[in-house]
């Protein structure tokens, strides 16, 4: 089965820094028969992840750094320097 362009983007580690959080949210929904009230911690972690990396993108854009989103390897280095995920 071929994924469309947007699906590939969402699954691309270099483009989407929050795949892990997204997958965890989806697994929670699957486990709790789509009862969203049971998964609010997962949703919040995903939102915090998106917000964190969005701010990094804005900062890089202001500084003229390309690409706007750090690569997966750069993100790992940044998170390691912070002592883990801040979200």
PDB file of N, CA, C and O in Angstrom:
ATOM      1  N   UNK A   1       0.844  -1.189   0.000  1.00  0.00           N
ATOM      2  CA  UNK A   1       0.000   0.000   0.000  1.00  0.00           C
ATOM      3  C   UNK A   1       0.886   1.249   0.000  1.00  0.00           C
ATOM      4  O   UNK A   1       1.769   1.382   0.848  1.00  0.00           O
ATOM      5  N   UNK A   2       0.663   2.131  -0.914  1.00  0.00           N
ATOM      6  CA  UNK A   2       1.441   3.366  -1.032  1.00  0.00           C
ATOM      7  C   UNK A   2       0.789   4.472  -0.215  1.00  0.00           C
ATOM      8  O   UNK A   2      -0.420   4.692  -0.287  1.00  0.00           O
ATOM      9  N   UNK A   3       1.623   5.167   0.568  1.00  0.00           N
ATOM     10  CA  UNK A   3       1.091   6.293   1.346  1.00  0.00           C
ATOM     11  C   UNK A   3       1.114   7.543   0.478  1.00  0.00           C
ATOM     12  O   UNK A   3       2.011   7.723  -0.345  1.00  0.00           O
ATOM     13  N   UNK A   4       0.115   8.408   0.671  1.00  0.00           N
ATOM     14  CA  UNK A   4       0.131   9.653  -0.077  1.00  0.00           C
ATOM     15  C   UNK A   4       1.206  10.577   0.501  1.00  0.00           C
ATOM     16  O   UNK A   4       1.783  10.302   1.553  1.00  0.00           O
ATOM     17  N   UNK A   5       1.458  11.660  -0.201  1.00  0.00           N
ATOM     18  CA  UNK A   5       2.548  12.573   0.165  1.00  0.00           C
ATOM     19  C   UNK A   5       2.422  13.094   1.595  1.00  0.00           C
ATOM     20  O   UNK A   5       3.415  13.137   2.321  1.00  0.00           O
ATOM     21  N   UNK A   6       1.216  13.491   2.013  1.00  0.00           N
ATOM     22  CA  UNK A   6       1.027  14.015   3.367  1.00  0.00           C
ATOM     23  C   UNK A   6       1.245  12.943   4.425  1.00  0.00           C
ATOM     24  O   UNK A   6       1.807  13.227   5.483  1.00  0.00           O
ATOM     25  N   UNK A   7       0.813  11.726   4.157  1.00  0.00           N
ATOM     26  CA  UNK A   7       1.021  10.637   5.110  1.00  0.00           C
ATOM     27  C   UNK A   7       2.504  10.354   5.286  1.00  0.00           C
ATOM     28  O   UNK A   7       2.968  10.104   6.399  1.00  0.00           O
ATOM     29  N   UNK A   8       3.247  10.394   4.185  1.00  0.00           N
ATOM     30  CA  UNK A   8       4.691  10.175   4.274  1.00  0.00           C
ATOM     31  C   UNK A   8       5.347  11.287   5.085  1.00  0.00           C
ATOM     32  O   UNK A   8       6.257  11.027   5.873  1.00  0.00           O
ATOM     33  N   UNK A   9       4.891  12.520   4.898  1.00  0.00           N
ATOM     34  CA  UNK A   9       5.434  13.651   5.656  1.00  0.00           C
ATOM     35  C   UNK A   9       5.218  13.445   7.151  1.00  0.00           C
ATOM     36  O   UNK A   9       6.130  13.655   7.951  1.00  0.00           O
ATOM     37  N   UNK A  10       4.019  13.038   7.522  1.00  0.00           N
ATOM     38  CA  UNK A  10       3.668  12.852   8.925  1.00  0.00           C
ATOM     39  C   UNK A  10       4.532  11.749   9.542  1.00  0.00           C
ATOM     40  O   UNK A  10       4.858  11.817  10.727  1.00  0.00           O
ATOM     41  N   UNK A  11       4.904  10.743   8.760  1.00  0.00           N
ATOM     42  CA  UNK A  11       5.704   9.624   9.260  1.00  0.00           C
ATOM     43  C   UNK A  11       7.208   9.852   9.116  1.00  0.00           C
ATOM     44  O   UNK A  11       8.000   9.026   9.570  1.00  0.00           O
ATOM     45  N   UNK A  12       7.614  10.959   8.491  1.00  0.00           N
ATOM     46  CA  UNK A  12       9.031  11.238   8.267  1.00  0.00           C
ATOM     47  C   UNK A  12       9.653  11.834   9.530  1.00  0.00           C
ATOM     48  O   UNK A  12       9.254  12.908   9.978  1.00  0.00           O
ATOM     49  N   UNK A  13      10.638  11.125  10.101  1.00  0.00           N
ATOM     50  CA  UNK A  13      11.277  11.556  11.350  1.00  0.00           C
ATOM     51  C   UNK A  13      11.911  12.946  11.220  1.00  0.00           C
ATOM     52  O   UNK A  13      11.945  13.698  12.194  1.00  0.00           O
ATOM     53  N   UNK A  14      12.414  13.294  10.030  1.00  0.00           N
ATOM     54  CA  UNK A  14      13.060  14.598   9.861  1.00  0.00           C
ATOM     55  C   UNK A  14      12.056  15.741   9.797  1.00  0.00           C
ATOM     56  O   UNK A  14      12.414  16.890  10.056  1.00  0.00           O
ATOM     57  N   UNK A  15      10.812  15.446   9.456  1.00  0.00           N
ATOM     58  CA  UNK A  15       9.789  16.489   9.333  1.00  0.00           C
ATOM     59  C   UNK A  15       8.918  16.559  10.582  1.00  0.00           C
ATOM     60  O   UNK A  15       8.586  17.647  11.054  1.00  0.00           O
ATOM     61  N   UNK A  16       8.549  15.400  11.113  1.00  0.00           N
ATOM     62  CA  UNK A  16       7.650  15.353  12.267  1.00  0.00           C
ATOM     63  C   UNK A  16       8.406  14.913  13.521  1.00  0.00           C
ATOM     64  O   UNK A  16       8.752  13.739  13.652  1.00  0.00           O
ATOM     65  N   UNK A  17       8.664  15.839  14.440  1.00  0.00           N
ATOM     66  CA  UNK A  17       9.415  15.489  15.645  1.00  0.00           C
ATOM     67  C   UNK A  17       8.568  14.773  16.698  1.00  0.00           C
ATOM     68  O   UNK A  17       9.103  14.318  17.709  1.00  0.00           O
ATOM     69  N   UNK A  18       7.268  14.668  16.478  1.00  0.00           N
ATOM     70  CA  UNK A  18       6.377  14.152  17.520  1.00  0.00           C
ATOM     71  C   UNK A  18       5.709  12.834  17.128  1.00  0.00           C
ATOM     72  O   UNK A  18       4.603  12.541  17.582  1.00  0.00           O
ATOM     73  N   UNK A  19       6.372  12.041  16.289  1.00  0.00           N
ATOM     74  CA  UNK A  19       5.805  10.757  15.857  1.00  0.00           C
ATOM     75  C   UNK A  19       5.549   9.858  17.063  1.00  0.00           C
ATOM     76  O   UNK A  19       4.497   9.227  17.163  1.00  0.00           O
ATOM     77  N   UNK A  20       6.512   9.805  17.974  1.00  0.00           N
ATOM     78  CA  UNK A  20       6.383   8.941  19.152  1.00  0.00           C
ATOM     79  C   UNK A  20       5.146   9.318  19.974  1.00  0.00           C
ATOM     80  O   UNK A  20       4.381   8.447  20.387  1.00  0.00           O
ATOM     81  N   UNK A  21       4.958  10.611  20.204  1.00  0.00           N
ATOM     82  CA  UNK A  21       3.808  11.089  20.978  1.00  0.00           C
ATOM     83  C   UNK A  21       2.494  10.847  20.237  1.00  0.00           C
ATOM     84  O   UNK A  21       1.478  10.498  20.839  1.00  0.00           O
ATOM     85  N   UNK A  22       2.534  11.036  18.933  1.00  0.00           N
ATOM     86  CA  UNK A  22       1.353  10.801  18.105  1.00  0.00           C
ATOM     87  C   UNK A  22       0.954   9.323  18.155  1.00  0.00           C
ATOM     88  O   UNK A  22      -0.221   8.994  18.318  1.00  0.00           O
ATOM     89  N   UNK A  23       1.942   8.441  18.014  1.00  0.00           N
ATOM     90  CA  UNK A  23       1.678   7.002  18.053  1.00  0.00           C
ATOM     91  C   UNK A  23       1.134   6.587  19.420  1.00  0.00           C
ATOM     92  O   UNK A  23       0.226   5.760  19.503  1.00  0.00           O
ATOM     93  N   UNK A  24       1.686   7.160  20.488  1.00  0.00           N
ATOM     94  CA  UNK A  24       1.224   6.819  21.833  1.00  0.00           C
ATOM     95  C   UNK A  24      -0.240   7.233  22.013  1.00  0.00           C
ATOM     96  O   UNK A  24      -1.024   6.495  22.611  1.00  0.00           O
ATOM     97  N   UNK A  25      -0.606   8.404  21.500  1.00  0.00           N
ATOM     98  CA  UNK A  25      -1.996   8.856  21.578  1.00  0.00           C
ATOM     99  C   UNK A  25      -2.918   7.895  20.839  1.00  0.00           C
ATOM    100  O   UNK A  25      -3.988   7.534  21.328  1.00  0.00           O
ATOM    101  N   UNK A  26      -2.480   7.490  19.651  1.00  0.00           N
ATOM    102  CA  UNK A  26      -3.289   6.586  18.833  1.00  0.00           C
ATOM    103  C   UNK A  26      -3.455   5.232  19.513  1.00  0.00           C
ATOM    104  O   UNK A  26      -4.545   4.659  19.512  1.00  0.00           O
ATOM    105  N   UNK A  27      -2.369   4.722  20.095  1.00  0.00           N
ATOM    106  CA  UNK A  27      -2.444   3.427  20.792  1.00  0.00           C
ATOM    107  C   UNK A  27      -3.391   3.514  21.984  1.00  0.00           C
ATOM    108  O   UNK A  27      -4.146   2.580  22.256  1.00  0.00           O
ATOM    109  N   UNK A  28      -3.347   4.639  22.692  1.00  0.00           N
ATOM    110  CA  UNK A  28      -4.245   4.832  23.831  1.00  0.00           C
ATOM    111  C   UNK A  28      -5.696   4.809  23.359  1.00  0.00           C
ATOM    112  O   UNK A  28      -6.539   4.135  23.952  1.00  0.00           O
ATOM    113  N   UNK A  29      -5.979   5.544  22.299  1.00  0.00           N
ATOM    114  CA  UNK A  29      -7.345   5.561  21.762  1.00  0.00           C
ATOM    115  C   UNK A  29      -7.791   4.155  21.373  1.00  0.00           C
ATOM    116  O   UNK A  29      -8.916   3.745  21.661  1.00  0.00           O
ATOM    117  N   UNK A  30      -6.896   3.425  20.717  1.00  0.00           N
ATOM    118  CA  UNK A  30      -7.219   2.045  20.321  1.00  0.00           C
ATOM    119  C   UNK A  30      -7.498   1.184  21.556  1.00  0.00           C
ATOM    120  O   UNK A  30      -8.442   0.393  21.569  1.00  0.00           O
ATOM    121  N   UNK A  31      -6.671   1.343  22.591  1.00  0.00           N
ATOM    122  CA  UNK A  31      -6.791   0.519  23.798  1.00  0.00           C
ATOM    123  C   UNK A  31      -8.075   0.816  24.572  1.00  0.00           C
ATOM    124  O   UNK A  31      -8.661  -0.079  25.181  1.00  0.00           O
ATOM    125  N   UNK A  32      -8.506   2.072  24.544  1.00  0.00           N
ATOM    126  CA  UNK A  32      -9.687   2.470  25.312  1.00  0.00           C
ATOM    127  C   UNK A  32     -10.912   2.702  24.443  1.00  0.00           C
ATOM    128  O   UNK A  32     -11.812   3.461  24.805  1.00  0.00           O
ATOM    129  N   UNK A  33     -10.936   2.038  23.287  1.00  0.00           N
ATOM    130  CA  UNK A  33     -12.092   2.097  22.411  1.00  0.00           C
ATOM    131  C   UNK A  33     -12.513   3.538  22.099  1.00  0.00           C
ATOM    132  O   UNK A  33     -13.696   3.876  22.090  1.00  0.00           O
ATOM    133  N   UNK A  34     -11.506   4.364  21.847  1.00  0.00           N
ATOM    134  CA  UNK A  34     -11.703   5.765  21.451  1.00  0.00           C
ATOM    135  C   UNK A  34     -12.402   6.625  22.501  1.00  0.00           C
ATOM    136  O   UNK A  34     -13.083   7.595  22.171  1.00  0.00           O
ATOM    137  N   UNK A  35     -12.222   6.255  23.767  1.00  0.00           N
ATOM    138  CA  UNK A  35     -12.707   7.088  24.877  1.00  0.00           C
ATOM    139  C   UNK A  35     -11.622   8.130  25.152  1.00  0.00           C
ATOM    140  O   UNK A  35     -10.648   7.860  25.855  1.00  0.00           O
ATOM    141  N   UNK A  36     -11.806   9.318  24.588  1.00  0.00           N
ATOM    142  CA  UNK A  36     -10.786  10.365  24.662  1.00  0.00           C
ATOM    143  C   UNK A  36     -10.458  10.778  26.088  1.00  0.00           C
ATOM    144  O   UNK A  36      -9.346  11.227  26.366  1.00  0.00           O
ATOM    145  N   UNK A  37     -11.413  10.631  26.988  1.00  0.00           N
ATOM    146  CA  UNK A  37     -11.180  11.048  28.369  1.00  0.00           C
ATOM    147  C   UNK A  37     -10.080  10.213  29.031  1.00  0.00           C
ATOM    148  O   UNK A  37      -9.458  10.660  29.994  1.00  0.00           O
ATOM    149  N   UNK A  38      -9.844   9.018  28.522  1.00  0.00           N
ATOM    150  CA  UNK A  38      -8.830   8.137  29.089  1.00  0.00           C
ATOM    151  C   UNK A  38      -7.422   8.478  28.581  1.00  0.00           C
ATOM    152  O   UNK A  38      -6.435   7.955  29.099  1.00  0.00           O
ATOM    153  N   UNK A  39      -7.326   9.336  27.589  1.00  0.00           N
ATOM    154  CA  UNK A  39      -6.040   9.574  26.922  1.00  0.00           C
ATOM    155  C   UNK A  39      -5.567  11.019  27.007  1.00  0.00           C
ATOM    156  O   UNK A  39      -4.667  11.417  26.267  1.00  0.00           O
ATOM    157  N   UNK A  40      -6.156  11.806  27.895  1.00  0.00           N
ATOM    158  CA  UNK A  40      -5.830  13.234  27.916  1.00  0.00           C
ATOM    159  C   UNK A  40      -4.350  13.504  28.196  1.00  0.00           C
ATOM    160  O   UNK A  40      -3.801  14.475  27.678  1.00  0.00           O
ATOM    161  N   UNK A  41      -3.693  12.667  29.004  1.00  0.00           N
ATOM    162  CA  UNK A  41      -2.258  12.870  29.274  1.00  0.00           C
ATOM    163  C   UNK A  41      -1.443  12.688  27.992  1.00  0.00           C
ATOM    164  O   UNK A  41      -0.477  13.415  27.763  1.00  0.00           O
ATOM    165  N   UNK A  42      -1.829  11.724  27.161  1.00  0.00           N
ATOM    166  CA  UNK A  42      -1.132  11.498  25.893  1.00  0.00           C
ATOM    167  C   UNK A  42      -1.347  12.674  24.946  1.00  0.00           C
ATOM    168  O   UNK A  42      -0.419  13.115  24.268  1.00  0.00           O
ATOM    169  N   UNK A  43      -2.578  13.175  24.908  1.00  0.00           N
ATOM    170  CA  UNK A  43      -2.879  14.319  24.039  1.00  0.00           C
ATOM    171  C   UNK A  43      -2.072  15.541  24.483  1.00  0.00           C
ATOM    172  O   UNK A  43      -1.537  16.276  23.654  1.00  0.00           O
ATOM    173  N   UNK A  44      -1.992  15.746  25.792  1.00  0.00           N
ATOM    174  CA  UNK A  44      -1.266  16.907  26.306  1.00  0.00           C
ATOM    175  C   UNK A  44       0.222  16.792  25.973  1.00  0.00           C
ATOM    176  O   UNK A  44       0.855  17.784  25.609  1.00  0.00           O
ATOM    177  N   UNK A  45       0.775  15.602  26.095  1.00  0.00           N
ATOM    178  CA  UNK A  45       2.191  15.397  25.772  1.00  0.00           C
ATOM    179  C   UNK A  45       2.434  15.709  24.294  1.00  0.00           C
ATOM    180  O   UNK A  45       3.440  16.325  23.943  1.00  0.00           O
ATOM    181  N   UNK A  46       1.506  15.279  23.430  1.00  0.00           N
ATOM    182  CA  UNK A  46       1.630  15.561  21.998  1.00  0.00           C
ATOM    183  C   UNK A  46       1.562  17.066  21.739  1.00  0.00           C
ATOM    184  O   UNK A  46       2.367  17.606  20.980  1.00  0.00           O
ATOM    185  N   UNK A  47       0.598  17.740  22.372  1.00  0.00           N
ATOM    186  CA  UNK A  47       0.471  19.200  22.191  1.00  0.00           C
ATOM    187  C   UNK A  47       1.731  19.915  22.667  1.00  0.00           C
ATOM    188  O   UNK A  47       2.210  20.840  22.011  1.00  0.00           O
ATOM    189  N   UNK A  48       2.264  19.485  23.806  1.00  0.00           N
ATOM    190  CA  UNK A  48       3.480  20.109  24.336  1.00  0.00           C
ATOM    191  C   UNK A  48       4.661  19.879  23.411  1.00  0.00           C
ATOM    192  O   UNK A  48       5.498  20.763  23.230  1.00  0.00           O
ATOM    193  N   UNK A  49       4.726  18.699  22.831  1.00  0.00           N
ATOM    194  CA  UNK A  49       5.787  18.380  21.871  1.00  0.00           C
ATOM    195  C   UNK A  49       5.687  19.308  20.660  1.00  0.00           C
ATOM    196  O   UNK A  49       6.677  19.913  20.248  1.00  0.00           O
ATOM    197  N   UNK A  50       4.488  19.411  20.098  1.00  0.00           N
ATOM    198  CA  UNK A  50       4.291  20.270  18.921  1.00  0.00           C
ATOM    199  C   UNK A  50       4.650  21.722  19.232  1.00  0.00           C
ATOM    200  O   UNK A  50       5.298  22.396  18.431  1.00  0.00           O
ATOM    201  N   UNK A  51       4.224  22.192  20.398  1.00  0.00           N
ATOM    202  CA  UNK A  51       4.506  23.574  20.782  1.00  0.00           C
ATOM    203  C   UNK A  51       6.011  23.802  20.929  1.00  0.00           C
ATOM    204  O   UNK A  51       6.542  24.803  20.449  1.00  0.00           O
ATOM    205  N   UNK A  52       6.692  22.873  21.590  1.00  0.00           N
ATOM    206  CA  UNK A  52       8.131  22.975  21.806  1.00  0.00           C
ATOM    207  C   UNK A  52       8.870  23.085  20.471  1.00  0.00           C
ATOM    208  O   UNK A  52       9.679  23.991  20.277  1.00  0.00           O
ATOM    209  N   UNK A  53       8.583  22.148  19.546  1.00  0.00           N
ATOM    210  CA  UNK A  53       9.302  22.144  18.264  1.00  0.00           C
ATOM    211  C   UNK A  53       8.843  23.281  17.352  1.00  0.00           C
ATOM    212  O   UNK A  53       9.623  23.756  16.526  1.00  0.00           O
ATOM    213  N   UNK A  54       7.614  23.716  17.485  1.00  0.00           N
ATOM    214  CA  UNK A  54       7.151  24.872  16.706  1.00  0.00           C
ATOM    215  C   UNK A  54       7.964  26.107  17.094  1.00  0.00           C
ATOM    216  O   UNK A  54       8.376  26.886  16.233  1.00  0.00           O
ATOM    217  N   UNK A  55       8.190  26.277  18.400  1.00  0.00           N
ATOM    218  CA  UNK A  55       8.991  27.414  18.859  1.00  0.00           C
ATOM    219  C   UNK A  55      10.429  27.324  18.368  1.00  0.00           C
ATOM    220  O   UNK A  55      11.034  28.343  18.034  1.00  0.00           O
ATOM    221  N   UNK A  56      10.980  26.116  18.320  1.00  0.00           N
ATOM    222  CA  UNK A  56      12.329  25.918  17.778  1.00  0.00           C
ATOM    223  C   UNK A  56      12.346  26.317  16.297  1.00  0.00           C
ATOM    224  O   UNK A  56      13.275  26.982  15.837  1.00  0.00           O
ATOM    225  N   UNK A  57      11.313  25.904  15.558  1.00  0.00           N
ATOM    226  CA  UNK A  57      11.233  26.257  14.133  1.00  0.00           C
ATOM    227  C   UNK A  57      11.196  27.769  13.950  1.00  0.00           C
ATOM    228  O   UNK A  57      11.903  28.311  13.102  1.00  0.00           O
ATOM    229  N   UNK A  58      10.369  28.453  14.749  1.00  0.00           N
ATOM    230  CA  UNK A  58      10.273  29.915  14.634  1.00  0.00           C
ATOM    231  C   UNK A  58      11.617  30.568  14.931  1.00  0.00           C
ATOM    232  O   UNK A  58      12.031  31.503  14.244  1.00  0.00           O
ATOM    233  N   UNK A  59      12.286  30.072  15.948  1.00  0.00           N
ATOM    234  CA  UNK A  59      13.597  30.609  16.318  1.00  0.00           C
ATOM    235  C   UNK A  59      14.600  30.432  15.176  1.00  0.00           C
ATOM    236  O   UNK A  59      15.335  31.361  14.839  1.00  0.00           O
ATOM    237  N   UNK A  60      14.626  29.236  14.584  1.00  0.00           N
ATOM    238  CA  UNK A  60      15.555  28.975  13.472  1.00  0.00           C
ATOM    239  C   UNK A  60      15.213  29.831  12.257  1.00  0.00           C
ATOM    240  O   UNK A  60      16.105  30.317  11.560  1.00  0.00           O
ATOM    241  N   UNK A  61      13.919  30.013  12.007  1.00  0.00           N
ATOM    242  CA  UNK A  61      13.490  30.832  10.881  1.00  0.00           C
ATOM    243  C   UNK A  61      13.961  32.278  11.077  1.00  0.00           C
ATOM    244  O   UNK A  61      14.468  32.909  10.150  1.00  0.00           O
ATOM    245  N   UNK A  62      13.782  32.792  12.311  1.00  0.00           N
ATOM    246  CA  UNK A  62      14.230  34.165  12.614  1.00  0.00           C
ATOM    247  C   UNK A  62      15.734  34.316  12.406  1.00  0.00           C
ATOM    248  O   UNK A  62      16.211  35.352  11.943  1.00  0.00           O
ATOM    249  N   UNK A  63      16.473  33.257  12.760  1.00  0.00           N
ATOM    250  CA  UNK A  63      17.932  33.301  12.656  1.00  0.00           C
ATOM    251  C   UNK A  63      18.435  32.933  11.260  1.00  0.00           C
ATOM    252  O   UNK A  63      19.639  32.948  11.005  1.00  0.00           O
ATOM    253  N   UNK A  64      17.505  32.601  10.356  1.00  0.00           N
ATOM    254  CA  UNK A  64      17.881  32.261   8.985  1.00  0.00           C
ATOM    255  C   UNK A  64      18.494  30.881   8.847  1.00  0.00           C
ATOM    256  O   UNK A  64      19.182  30.612   7.862  1.00  0.00           O
ATOM    257  N   UNK A  65      18.261  29.997   9.812  1.00  0.00           N
ATOM    258  CA  UNK A  65      18.803  28.642   9.761  1.00  0.00           C
ATOM    259  C   UNK A  65      17.886  27.762   8.913  1.00  0.00           C
ATOM    260  O   UNK A  65      16.668  27.767   9.088  1.00  0.00           O
ATOM    261  N   UNK A  66      18.490  27.007   7.991  1.00  0.00           N
ATOM    262  CA  UNK A  66      17.723  26.082   7.150  1.00  0.00           C
ATOM    263  C   UNK A  66      18.194  24.673   7.432  1.00  0.00           C
ATOM    264  O   UNK A  66      19.386  24.488   7.680  1.00  0.00           O
ATOM    265  N   UNK A  67      17.344  23.674   7.412  1.00  0.00           N
ATOM    266  CA  UNK A  67      15.893  23.800   7.304  1.00  0.00           C
ATOM    267  C   UNK A  67      15.289  24.329   8.606  1.00  0.00           C
ATOM    268  O   UNK A  67      15.935  24.323   9.654  1.00  0.00           O
ATOM    269  N   UNK A  68      14.045  24.783   8.518  1.00  0.00           N
ATOM    270  CA  UNK A  68      13.365  25.335   9.696  1.00  0.00           C
ATOM    271  C   UNK A  68      13.308  24.320  10.832  1.00  0.00           C
ATOM    272  O   UNK A  68      13.539  24.659  11.993  1.00  0.00           O
ATOM    273  N   UNK A  69      12.999  23.074  10.489  1.00  0.00           N
ATOM    274  CA  UNK A  69      12.916  22.012  11.491  1.00  0.00           C
ATOM    275  C   UNK A  69      14.257  21.279  11.537  1.00  0.00           C
ATOM    276  O   UNK A  69      14.740  20.810  10.506  1.00  0.00           O
ATOM    277  N   UNK A  70      14.861  21.178  12.719  1.00  0.00           N
ATOM    278  CA  UNK A  70      16.111  20.413  12.810  1.00  0.00           C
ATOM    279  C   UNK A  70      15.878  18.962  12.370  1.00  0.00           C
ATOM    280  O   UNK A  70      14.777  18.432  12.523  1.00  0.00           O
ATOM    281  N   UNK A  71      16.908  18.333  11.830  1.00  0.00           N
ATOM    282  CA  UNK A  71      16.785  16.933  11.435  1.00  0.00           C
ATOM    283  C   UNK A  71      16.607  16.080  12.689  1.00  0.00           C
ATOM    284  O   UNK A  71      16.819  16.551  13.806  1.00  0.00           O
ATOM    285  N   UNK A  72      16.218  14.828  12.493  1.00  0.00           N
ATOM    286  CA  UNK A  72      16.016  13.916  13.626  1.00  0.00           C
ATOM    287  C   UNK A  72      17.289  13.822  14.462  1.00  0.00           C
ATOM    288  O   UNK A  72      17.227  13.814  15.692  1.00  0.00           O
ATOM    289  N   UNK A  73      18.443  13.751  13.797  1.00  0.00           N
ATOM    290  CA  UNK A  73      19.712  13.644  14.524  1.00  0.00           C
ATOM    291  C   UNK A  73      19.978  14.911  15.340  1.00  0.00           C
ATOM    292  O   UNK A  73      20.386  14.831  16.498  1.00  0.00           O
ATOM    293  N   UNK A  74      19.747  16.079  14.735  1.00  0.00           N
ATOM    294  CA  UNK A  74      19.933  17.348  15.463  1.00  0.00           C
ATOM    295  C   UNK A  74      18.989  17.436  16.661  1.00  0.00           C
ATOM    296  O   UNK A  74      19.373  17.918  17.726  1.00  0.00           O
ATOM    297  N   UNK A  75      17.760  16.971  16.483  1.00  0.00           N
ATOM    298  CA  UNK A  75      16.795  17.024  17.590  1.00  0.00           C
ATOM    299  C   UNK A  75      17.239  16.129  18.735  1.00  0.00           C
ATOM    300  O   UNK A  75      17.099  16.497  19.902  1.00  0.00           O
ATOM    301  N   UNK A  76      17.781  14.942  18.409  1.00  0.00           N
ATOM    302  CA  UNK A  76      18.271  14.040  19.456  1.00  0.00           C
ATOM    303  C   UNK A  76      19.392  14.703  20.254  1.00  0.00           C
ATOM    304  O   UNK A  76      19.440  14.598  21.479  1.00  0.00           O
ATOM    305  N   UNK A  77      20.296  15.389  19.541  1.00  0.00           N
ATOM    306  CA  UNK A  77      21.392  16.088  20.221  1.00  0.00           C
ATOM    307  C   UNK A  77      20.849  17.182  21.128  1.00  0.00           C
ATOM    308  O   UNK A  77      21.300  17.341  22.262  1.00  0.00           O
ATOM    309  N   UNK A  78      19.890  17.926  20.628  1.00  0.00           N
ATOM    310  CA  UNK A  78      19.303  19.021  21.403  1.00  0.00           C
ATOM    311  C   UNK A  78      18.612  18.488  22.664  1.00  0.00           C
ATOM    312  O   UNK A  78      18.764  19.048  23.750  1.00  0.00           O
ATOM    313  N   UNK A  79      17.851  17.398  22.504  1.00  0.00           N
ATOM    314  CA  UNK A  79      17.150  16.811  23.647  1.00  0.00           C
ATOM    315  C   UNK A  79      18.146  16.248  24.670  1.00  0.00           C
ATOM    316  O   UNK A  79      17.938  16.364  25.877  1.00  0.00           O
ATOM    317  N   UNK A  80      19.230  15.636  24.172  1.00  0.00           N
ATOM    318  CA  UNK A  80      20.256  15.089  25.058  1.00  0.00           C
ATOM    319  C   UNK A  80      20.901  16.211  25.876  1.00  0.00           C
ATOM    320  O   UNK A  80      21.174  16.051  27.065  1.00  0.00           O
ATOM    321  N   UNK A  81      21.140  17.357  25.209  1.00  0.00           N
ATOM    322  CA  UNK A  81      21.725  18.507  25.896  1.00  0.00           C
ATOM    323  C   UNK A  81      20.792  19.045  26.985  1.00  0.00           C
ATOM    324  O   UNK A  81      21.244  19.598  27.988  1.00  0.00           O
ATOM    325  N   UNK A  82      19.488  18.874  26.770  1.00  0.00           N
ATOM    326  CA  UNK A  82      18.501  19.322  27.758  1.00  0.00           C
ATOM    327  C   UNK A  82      18.276  18.283  28.865  1.00  0.00           C
ATOM    328  O   UNK A  82      17.579  18.548  29.844  1.00  0.00           O
ATOM    329  N   UNK A  83      18.874  17.104  28.696  1.00  0.00           N
ATOM    330  CA  UNK A  83      18.679  16.044  29.672  1.00  0.00           C
ATOM    331  C   UNK A  83      17.401  15.264  29.454  1.00  0.00           C
ATOM    332  O   UNK A  83      16.875  14.659  30.388  1.00  0.00           O
ATOM    333  N   UNK A  84      16.900  15.270  28.245  1.00  0.00           N
ATOM    334  CA  UNK A  84      15.665  14.543  27.922  1.00  0.00           C
ATOM    335  C   UNK A  84      14.586  15.487  27.413  1.00  0.00           C
ATOM    336  O   UNK A  84      14.803  16.692  27.280  1.00  0.00           O
ATOM    337  N   UNK A  85      13.436  14.925  27.136  1.00  0.00           N
ATOM    338  CA  UNK A  85      12.334  15.718  26.590  1.00  0.00           C
ATOM    339  C   UNK A  85      11.771  16.655  27.656  1.00  0.00           C
ATOM    340  O   UNK A  85      11.457  16.218  28.764  1.00  0.00           O
ATOM    341  N   UNK A  86      11.643  17.936  27.329  1.00  0.00           N
ATOM    342  CA  UNK A  86      11.075  18.887  28.307  1.00  0.00           C
ATOM    343  C   UNK A  86       9.551  18.906  28.279  1.00  0.00           C
ATOM    344  O   UNK A  86       8.936  19.790  28.875  1.00  0.00           O
ATOM    345  N   UNK A  87       8.943  17.960  27.607  1.00  0.00           N
ATOM    346  CA  UNK A  87       7.476  17.923  27.500  1.00  0.00           C
ATOM    347  C   UNK A  87       6.948  16.571  27.869  1.00  0.00           C
ATOM    348  O   UNK A  87       5.737  16.352  27.838  1.00  0.00           O
TER     349      UNK A  87
END
